[in-house]
Amino acid sequence: MTDLILSKEEGARRGRYVARLAEIDAEAEITFRHQGAGIISADHTGVPATMSGHGVAKALLNYMLEDARRAGFRIIPIFPFVRSQYAKHPEWADLFTTKPGEDP
């Protein structure tokens, strides 16, 4: 994966983590909503076909997890991709509101 650019866009109630590849005119995202003090819900992950196979969704998830650690918030894993990755990584339990493999 070359020239992957990750960023966060945040509003009062909603936001998203965004990935862009310099050589591809598209963007991938994980959208989220603020659910209260120190909690967001990871609602949707979208990766266009032109970015598929570049590890973008995992890079976005890792970026969101790093942000949660740094900023001290927890995540409600709504979207199946986030839930399935969390089920494979129980060591992330301190960042989520549910147990690994548990539906929110």
Backbone torsions as a table, in degrees:
resi	resn	phi	psi	omega
1	MET	NA	116.5	-179.6
2	THR	-110.8	143.9	174.9
3	ASP	56.3	42.6	175.2
4	LEU	-80.3	125.4	179.8
5	ILE	-114.7	119.9	179.8
6	LEU	-110.3	140.5	178.4
7	SER	-150.5	169.8	178.0
8	LYS	-126.3	132.3	174.9
9	GLU	-118.0	127.0	-172.4
10	GLU	-135.8	133.2	173.3
11	GLY	-113.0	-170.6	-177.8
12	ALA	-64.7	-37.9	-176.9
13	ARG	-116.2	-27.2	-174.3
14	ARG	-133.0	165.5	175.5
15	GLY	-167.5	-173.6	177.7
16	ARG	-159.8	151.3	170.1
17	TYR	-98.7	132.6	-171.7
18	VAL	-123.8	139.8	174.5
19	ALA	-122.8	136.8	176.4
20	ARG	-133.0	143.4	173.3
21	LEU	-111.4	130.4	-174.5
22	ALA	-56.6	-36.0	-175.8
23	GLU	-87.1	-0.6	-178.0
24	ILE	-125.3	129.3	-179.6
25	ASP	-88.1	72.5	179.2
26	ALA	-163.4	172.3	175.5
27	GLU	-143.6	147.7	176.1
28	ALA	-108.3	160.4	-177.1
29	GLU	-154.2	155.1	161.8
30	ILE	-118.8	118.7	178.4
31	THR	-92.6	152.0	179.3
32	PHE	-145.3	161.9	173.9
33	ARG	-127.8	143.6	173.1
34	HIS	-74.6	129.4	-176.3
35	GLN	-113.1	6.9	-177.9
36	GLY	140.5	-177.8	-177.7
37	ALA	-60.1	118.1	174.6
38	GLY	74.1	18.0	-179.5
39	ILE	-138.1	133.4	170.2
40	ILE	-124.4	160.4	171.4
41	SER	-112.0	130.8	174.6
42	ALA	-85.6	102.4	-168.0
43	ASP	-91.6	-33.0	-173.9
44	HIS	-157.5	143.3	171.9
45	THR	-122.0	127.3	179.1
46	GLY	-129.6	125.2	176.8
47	VAL	-129.7	116.5	179.5
48	PRO	-65.5	154.2	-178.0
49	ALA	-55.4	-33.5	-179.0
50	THR	-67.4	-17.0	179.4
51	MET	-107.0	-2.8	-178.2
52	SER	-62.7	144.1	177.4
53	GLY	85.6	4.1	-179.6
54	HIS	-103.8	3.5	-179.4
55	GLY	74.2	21.6	-174.1
56	VAL	-68.6	-43.4	-178.4
57	ALA	-61.2	-43.0	178.4
58	LYS	-66.8	-38.0	177.6
59	ALA	-63.2	-41.0	177.2
60	LEU	-63.4	-44.7	179.5
61	LEU	-61.2	-45.4	178.5
62	ASN	-61.8	-37.5	178.3
63	TYR	-64.3	-42.5	177.8
64	MET	-64.3	-42.0	179.1
65	LEU	-64.3	-42.1	176.3
66	GLU	-61.4	-40.0	178.7
67	ASP	-64.6	-41.7	178.7
68	ALA	-62.4	-42.8	177.7
69	ARG	-63.2	-45.5	-177.1
70	ARG	-66.9	-44.5	-174.5
71	ALA	-91.2	-12.9	176.1
72	GLY	78.1	33.4	174.9
73	PHE	-110.9	167.3	178.9
74	ARG	-116.0	161.1	-171.7
75	ILE	-121.3	131.7	169.7
76	ILE	-90.7	115.6	-175.0
77	PRO	-83.3	81.5	-178.4
78	ILE	-73.9	-49.2	-172.7
79	PHE	-74.6	135.9	-176.2
80	PRO	-55.0	-37.2	179.3
81	PHE	-61.0	-45.9	-179.9
82	VAL	-63.9	-44.9	178.6
83	ARG	-60.1	-44.4	-177.1
84	SER	-67.1	-38.7	177.4
85	GLN	-67.3	-40.3	177.8
86	TYR	-62.8	-39.3	178.9
87	ALA	-60.4	-29.8	178.8
88	LYS	-83.0	-12.9	-175.8
89	HIS	-131.4	72.1	-179.4
90	PRO	-60.6	-17.4	177.6
91	GLU	-66.4	-10.6	176.6
92	TRP	-86.4	3.2	-171.4
93	ALA	-53.3	-31.2	-179.6
94	ASP	-68.9	-13.4	-178.1
95	LEU	-98.6	-7.9	-174.9
96	PHE	-118.1	159.5	-179.5
97	THR	-90.1	-8.7	-180.0
98	THR	-120.9	172.3	173.6
99	LYS	-82.9	157.0	177.9
100	PRO	-56.7	131.4	-179.9
101	GLY	83.3	-7.4	-178.4
102	GLU	-89.2	136.3	175.7
103	ASP	-73.9	142.6	179.0
104	PRO	-70.4	NA	NA
